[in-house]
Amino acid sequence: MDIASFNRNAWNIQSMEGCRWSTPFSGEIIGKAEKGQWEVVLTPNKPVPSAWFPAGHDLKGIDLLALACGGGQQVPVFAAAGAKVTSFDNSDIQLQKDEETCAAHGLQVTAIQGNMIDLSDLEDESFDLVFNPVSNVFSNEILPVWAECYRVLRPGGRLLCGFMNPAFFLFDHYEAEETGEIKMRYPLPYSDIDSLSEDVLADHLEAQVSLEFSHSWEEQIGGQCDAGFAIRGFFEDTWDDESSVLNRWMPIFAATLAIKM
């Protein structure tokens, strides 16, 4: 099946329903960003360290690629902070929210709809920073993402990326939600398409829930290194108990700062 097309439709539906990642930031938050007072997340809770951004948290004039993070949140903040922002996302509705939120505050953004494994619409060495919150979980491939990010970044450019802990996918989350019991069920690598039973997958597809895929740490971090990046920062993060009972047992997310050498 065409995974990117299915997930685009699924995320369009999710965005229209207004999930946490599809609710545009308020004018107050964007106004503070215009004054240099801002923070963003790559993972659910922990703010990205200021030192991970170039020039001491000053984005004025930098070319920034917001990769798979539409929804009217990080993009208008970056634009308000002075960056020249290109928002690249699989979801039309998420991009629309970026454009509408920026326009409402007199900010500029270039929006491009596409699959994150193919950035061929973007020129070589055209960005100083790529900002990619947890999203590779929606792609069955990620190594092409690192190669493309490396290509579009200038020498010394930064890739800030969020990840899902692959161990998250070992467990039966449907049963955990119903019973509260955590049971290890799926071998890795996990894929909604290949790992779920036929009945569960059919319900999943009928409900238009986005398809997810696990990726090993070797692919997620080692893959960045193999593409030519040097990892210069790393942190782990939690979620919340309502989203996953695993939150009490392990860090579910992580993030890296990678530099193009």
matplotlib code that plots the C-alpha trace (Angstrom):
import matplotlib.pyplot as plt

x = [0.0, 1.0, 2.0, 2.7, -0.7, -2.6, -0.7, -1.3, -5.0, -4.9, -3.0, -5.4, -8.2, -6.3, -5.4, -9.0, -10.1, -7.5, -5.0, -2.2, 0.1, -2.5, -3.6, -1.9, 0.0, -1.7, -0.8, 0.8, 3.3, 4.1, 4.3, 6.9, 8.9, 9.1, 10.8, 13.2, 11.4, 10.7, 11.2, 10.1, 10.0, 11.3, 9.6, 6.5, 7.7, 11.4, 12.3, 15.1, 18.3, 19.1, 22.7, 21.4, 20.4, 23.0, 24.3, 23.2, 19.5, 19.3, 17.5, 17.5, 18.3, 18.9, 17.4, 15.4, 13.7, 10.8, 10.6, 7.3, 6.2, 3.3, 0.3, 0.8, 3.2, 7.0, 6.8, 5.3, 7.5, 10.6, 9.3, 8.5, 12.0, 13.4, 14.2, 13.4, 11.2, 10.3, 7.7, 7.8, 5.1, 3.1, -0.2, -2.0, -4.0, -1.0, 0.7, -2.4, -2.4, 1.3, 0.3, -2.8, -1.1, 1.9, -0.4, -2.5, 0.7, 2.2, 4.9, 6.3, 6.6, 7.1, 5.0, 5.8, 3.8, 5.7, 7.3, 10.1, 12.3, 12.4, 13.4, 14.3, 12.2, 14.9, 18.3, 21.7, 23.2, 20.2, 19.6, 21.4, 19.0, 16.6, 14.1, 12.4, 10.3, 9.2, 7.8, 10.0, 7.7, 5.2, 7.7, 8.7, 12.1, 14.4, 17.9, 16.9, 15.8, 19.3, 20.9, 18.4, 18.9, 22.7, 22.3, 20.2, 22.2, 25.2, 28.5, 28.3, 24.5, 22.4, 19.8, 17.7, 15.6, 13.2, 12.7, 10.4, 12.2, 12.0, 11.3, 7.9, 6.7, 7.5, 4.2, 0.5, -0.8, -4.4, -4.5, -2.7, -5.4, -8.2, -6.7, -3.8, -1.5, 1.7, 2.6, 5.5, 4.1, 5.8, 9.4, 11.3, 11.4, 7.7, 5.2, 1.5, 1.1, 3.2, 2.8, -0.9, -3.4, -5.6, -8.6, -6.8, -5.2, -8.5, -10.0, -6.9, -7.2, -11.0, -10.5, -8.0, -5.4, -1.9, 0.4, 3.5, 6.8, 9.7, 13.2, 16.3, 18.7, 21.2, 19.1, 18.0, 21.4, 23.9, 22.1, 22.8, 26.4, 26.6, 25.1, 28.0, 26.6, 28.4, 26.1, 26.8, 23.8, 21.3, 18.5, 15.6, 12.1, 8.8, 5.3, 2.2, 0.4, -2.8, -1.0, 0.8, 1.0, 4.7, 5.4, 5.9, 8.5, 10.9, 11.7, 9.6, 11.3, 14.8, 16.3, 19.7, 21.6, 23.7, 26.2, 27.0, 30.8]
y = [0.0, 3.6, 4.3, 8.0, 8.7, 6.7, 8.6, 11.9, 11.3, 10.0, 13.1, 15.4, 13.8, 14.0, 17.6, 18.6, 16.9, 19.0, 16.8, 18.2, 18.6, 20.2, 23.1, 26.4, 28.3, 31.4, 35.0, 35.4, 32.7, 34.1, 37.6, 36.5, 34.8, 38.1, 39.5, 36.6, 34.7, 31.2, 27.5, 24.5, 20.7, 17.8, 15.4, 15.8, 17.5, 18.6, 21.9, 21.8, 23.2, 26.7, 25.6, 23.3, 26.3, 28.3, 31.7, 31.5, 30.9, 33.7, 32.7, 36.0, 35.4, 31.7, 29.4, 26.8, 23.7, 22.6, 18.9, 17.1, 19.5, 21.3, 22.4, 26.0, 25.5, 25.5, 27.1, 30.4, 30.5, 30.1, 32.7, 35.1, 34.6, 35.8, 32.6, 32.2, 29.1, 26.4, 24.0, 20.5, 18.1, 15.2, 16.6, 19.3, 20.4, 20.7, 22.9, 25.0, 25.6, 26.8, 29.2, 30.5, 31.0, 32.8, 35.0, 36.0, 37.4, 39.0, 36.3, 34.6, 30.8, 28.6, 25.5, 22.4, 19.1, 15.9, 12.7, 13.3, 10.6, 12.8, 16.4, 16.8, 20.0, 21.6, 22.6, 21.3, 23.2, 25.6, 25.4, 26.2, 24.1, 21.2, 20.8, 17.3, 16.4, 12.8, 11.8, 9.1, 6.7, 7.3, 6.3, 2.7, 4.1, 6.5, 6.2, 8.3, 11.0, 11.4, 11.4, 14.1, 16.2, 16.0, 17.1, 20.2, 21.4, 23.7, 22.6, 23.0, 22.9, 21.3, 18.6, 18.5, 15.4, 13.6, 9.8, 7.2, 4.6, 1.4, -0.6, 1.1, -1.2, -4.5, -4.2, -4.7, -1.2, -2.2, -4.6, -2.2, 0.4, -2.1, -4.0, -1.9, -5.0, -4.6, -7.6, -8.0, -9.2, -8.0, -8.7, -5.8, -4.2, -3.5, -2.5, -1.9, -3.6, -6.7, -7.1, -6.6, -9.4, -9.2, -8.2, -5.5, -4.1, -4.0, -2.0, 0.2, 0.9, 1.5, 4.0, 5.9, 5.8, 6.6, 3.7, 3.4, 1.7, 1.1, 1.9, 0.7, 3.0, 1.8, 3.2, 6.3, 7.4, 5.2, 6.2, 9.9, 9.1, 7.0, 9.9, 12.1, 13.8, 14.0, 13.6, 16.5, 16.3, 13.7, 13.6, 11.3, 12.4, 11.0, 11.2, 11.1, 8.3, 9.0, 8.5, 5.3, 3.1, 2.5, 6.1, 4.9, 2.4, 3.9, 7.1, 6.7, 9.5, 10.8, 13.6, 14.3, 17.3, 16.3, 18.5, 18.2, 17.7]
z = [0.0, -0.4, 3.2, 2.7, 1.1, 3.8, 6.6, 4.9, 5.0, 8.5, 9.7, 7.9, 9.8, 13.1, 12.5, 11.7, 15.0, 16.8, 18.6, 20.8, 17.9, 15.6, 17.8, 16.7, 19.3, 20.8, 19.9, 23.3, 22.6, 19.2, 20.5, 23.1, 20.3, 18.5, 21.6, 21.7, 24.5, 23.1, 23.5, 21.5, 21.9, 19.9, 22.3, 24.4, 27.5, 27.7, 26.0, 23.5, 25.2, 24.0, 23.2, 20.5, 18.4, 16.5, 17.5, 21.2, 20.5, 17.9, 14.8, 13.0, 9.3, 9.4, 6.8, 8.8, 7.5, 9.7, 8.7, 9.5, 12.2, 10.8, 12.8, 13.6, 16.5, 16.0, 12.5, 13.5, 16.6, 14.5, 12.0, 14.8, 16.2, 12.9, 10.9, 7.2, 7.5, 5.1, 6.4, 4.8, 5.9, 4.6, 5.8, 3.8, 6.8, 9.1, 6.5, 6.1, 9.9, 9.6, 6.8, 8.4, 11.8, 10.2, 8.1, 11.1, 12.7, 9.6, 9.3, 6.2, 5.6, 2.6, 2.8, 0.8, 0.9, 0.5, 1.9, 4.3, 2.6, -0.6, -0.3, -4.0, -4.1, -1.9, -3.1, -1.9, 1.1, 1.4, 5.1, 8.4, 10.6, 10.2, 13.0, 13.0, 16.0, 16.5, 13.1, 11.6, 13.4, 10.6, 7.8, 7.0, 5.9, 7.7, 6.3, 3.2, 5.6, 7.1, 3.6, 2.5, 5.6, 5.2, 1.5, 2.2, 5.1, 4.7, 6.3, 10.0, 9.8, 12.5, 12.5, 15.7, 15.8, 18.1, 18.3, 19.7, 21.8, 19.8, 22.9, 23.0, 20.2, 22.0, 24.0, 23.3, 23.8, 23.0, 25.9, 28.1, 27.5, 28.3, 31.2, 32.5, 32.1, 30.2, 28.0, 25.7, 22.4, 19.2, 18.0, 16.6, 14.1, 14.5, 11.8, 12.1, 8.7, 9.5, 13.2, 13.9, 13.5, 10.4, 12.4, 14.4, 11.3, 9.5, 12.3, 12.3, 8.6, 8.7, 11.6, 9.5, 12.3, 11.1, 10.5, 12.7, 12.4, 14.9, 14.0, 15.8, 17.6, 15.0, 12.3, 14.2, 15.6, 13.8, 10.6, 11.2, 11.8, 8.6, 6.7, 7.8, 11.0, 14.3, 17.3, 19.7, 22.1, 23.4, 25.9, 26.9, 27.7, 29.1, 27.9, 30.2, 32.0, 30.0, 26.7, 27.7, 30.8, 29.8, 30.9, 34.5, 33.4, 30.9, 28.9, 25.7, 23.7, 22.9, 20.9, 19.2, 18.1, 15.0, 13.1, 9.4, 9.3]

ax = plt.figure().add_subplot(projection="3d")
ax.plot(x, y, z, "-o")
ax.set_aspect("equal")
plt.show()
